[in-house]
Every structure is written in structure tokens, then in C-alpha cells.
Amino acid sequence: MSNPLNNPDIEIELFLTLHQKTSKLTKILDARLKIFDLNLGRLCLLYMLEVRNYEALPSELGDELAVTRSNISGLLSALEKLHYIKRTFDENDRRKIKVTMTEDGKNILAKAWPIYEEVVKSLFSELNKDEKAQLLSVMTRI
């Protein structure tokens, strides 16, 4: 009986390659964003708040970022300690907590985002414009 690890299916190779590239990118980004007390997760959460006009519910942010409740809670706690966000009770429904980005959060996002763009663009620098468009098209289908 042959060992499937010796000759993995193309789908397995694709997934493992994608995972390796994502892990590598995350490590590079985390190292570069450390000067702002950010990591990729914290940066993405700030970005999602900006997309949502600087206010959201924790559950909405968790769904958008595809993370667990405990992960979103940890991200929010860290960003709150840095004064990049604040959590307040919804005036209309005290059972809900609203997350709002502070001015410090907006400022740090504006400083950190160019680093994010630089690192991500460098990852794809070997591809021409058509290859990037083709890769995006394929990735959106899966």
C-alpha cells in the first residue's frame, strides 16, 4: 500500500502551499507591526471598524474576521488597553456592547496600514498584473 504523503494530491499541495505562504506573511507582518503594539489580527480588527464606520458589535467583528468569541474578546481587550478602541453599552439595548475606534486607533491604523500594504505587495511582486488578476479570480471561486 502506498503512502499518500509520498505523492499528495494537487489539492493537498495547493492548500499546504497557501497555508505556508499565509503563515510566512503573518510572521513578517507581525514583526513589522510590533512597533505599534499591533499584530495582523489587531490590525484587521481596526480595519474592520474603519470599514464599518468606526463602530460595530463584537459578534459582527468576530464573524467578519472568522474568529471565535474568545479570540475576538482577546483582540478587543488588547486594543482597549492600548486605547485604540473603547467598548460601551448600547443605549437602546444594554445587553449589547458597541465597539468604537478611538482617535488613537484611527491614527495608528493610518500609520500601520502602509506597512501592511508594502509587505503584501512584496509577496506578490513576482507576479505580473494578469497573473495577479487570474490568481484572485481563482481564489474567489473556492
ChimeraX attribute file (.defattr): number of C-alpha atoms within 10 A of each C-alpha:
attribute: neighborCount
match mode: 1-to-1
recipient: residues
	/A:1	3
	/A:2	6
	/A:3	7
	/A:4	8
	/A:5	8
	/A:6	7
	/A:7	10
	/A:8	11
	/A:9	10
	/A:10	9
	/A:11	9
	/A:12	12
	/A:13	12
	/A:14	12
	/A:15	11
	/A:16	12
	/A:17	12
	/A:18	12
	/A:19	12
	/A:20	12
	/A:21	13
	/A:22	12
	/A:23	12
	/A:24	13
	/A:25	18
	/A:26	17
	/A:27	14
	/A:28	16
	/A:29	21
	/A:30	19
	/A:31	13
	/A:32	18
	/A:33	20
	/A:34	12
	/A:35	10
	/A:36	13
	/A:37	14
	/A:38	23
	/A:39	20
	/A:40	19
	/A:41	16
	/A:42	21
	/A:43	24
	/A:44	17
	/A:45	22
	/A:46	28
	/A:47	19
	/A:48	19
	/A:49	22
	/A:50	17
	/A:51	11
	/A:52	13
	/A:53	11
	/A:54	18
	/A:55	19
	/A:56	19
	/A:57	15
	/A:58	19
	/A:59	17
	/A:60	14
	/A:61	22
	/A:62	19
	/A:63	12
	/A:64	12
	/A:65	15
	/A:66	11
	/A:67	14
	/A:68	12
	/A:69	14
	/A:70	10
	/A:71	14
	/A:72	22
	/A:73	15
	/A:74	13
	/A:75	19
	/A:76	22
	/A:77	15
	/A:78	16
	/A:79	21
	/A:80	18
	/A:81	10
	/A:82	15
	/A:83	14
	/A:84	21
	/A:85	24
	/A:86	19
	/A:87	17
	/A:88	11
	/A:89	12
	/A:90	13
	/A:91	10
	/A:92	7
	/A:93	8
	/A:94	10
	/A:95	8
	/A:96	14
	/A:97	17
	/A:98	16
	/A:99	21
	/A:100	22
	/A:101	25
	/A:102	17
	/A:103	13
	/A:104	13
	/A:105	24
	/A:106	18
	/A:107	12
	/A:108	17
	/A:109	22
	/A:110	12
	/A:111	13
	/A:112	19
	/A:113	15
	/A:114	11
	/A:115	14
	/A:116	19
	/A:117	12
	/A:118	11
	/A:119	16
	/A:120	15
	/A:121	11
	/A:122	11
	/A:123	13
	/A:124	12
	/A:125	11
	/A:126	10
	/A:127	12
	/A:128	10
	/A:129	11
	/A:130	9
	/A:131	12
	/A:132	14
	/A:133	12
	/A:134	11
	/A:135	12
	/A:136	11
	/A:137	11
	/A:138	10
	/A:139	9
	/A:140	7
	/A:141	6
	/A:142	5
